[in-house]
């Protein structure tokens, strides 16, 4: 379950990061703080997960894969949704 949650949180985090980058490019200042705060919560969860898994090399490798895969999908989804919503 730890790895599935890491995947989902990473997906959300990177989706938010892609959204934030597009907001910066479009100068959507009022939307930026909420996205940044949500990103902070995701970062804390990911770092805490890494700290809990640090004793196992295989566990860290699987966690890194989960976070990386979630991030890849999150960047695609975040960019797609923002582009579709705001052009």
Secondary structure in CASP SS format (residue, H / E / C, confidence):
PFRMAT SS
TARGET T0000
AUTHOR 0000-0000-0000
METHOD secondary structure of the structure
MODEL  1
X C 1.00
X H 1.00
X H 1.00
X H 1.00
X H 1.00
X H 1.00
X H 1.00
X H 1.00
X H 1.00
X H 1.00
X H 1.00
X H 1.00
X H 1.00
X H 1.00
X H 1.00
X H 1.00
X H 1.00
X H 1.00
X H 1.00
X H 1.00
X H 1.00
X H 1.00
X H 1.00
X H 1.00
X H 1.00
X C 1.00
X C 1.00
X C 1.00
X H 1.00
X H 1.00
X H 1.00
X H 1.00
X H 1.00
X H 1.00
X H 1.00
X H 1.00
X H 1.00
X H 1.00
X H 1.00
X H 1.00
X H 1.00
X H 1.00
X H 1.00
X H 1.00
X H 1.00
X H 1.00
X H 1.00
X H 1.00
X H 1.00
X H 1.00
X H 1.00
X H 1.00
X H 1.00
X C 1.00
X C 1.00
X C 1.00
X H 1.00
X H 1.00
X H 1.00
X H 1.00
X H 1.00
X H 1.00
X H 1.00
X H 1.00
X H 1.00
X H 1.00
X H 1.00
X H 1.00
X H 1.00
X H 1.00
X H 1.00
X H 1.00
X H 1.00
X H 1.00
X H 1.00
X H 1.00
X H 1.00
X H 1.00
X H 1.00
X H 1.00
X H 1.00
X H 1.00
X H 1.00
X H 1.00
X H 1.00
X H 1.00
X C 1.00
END
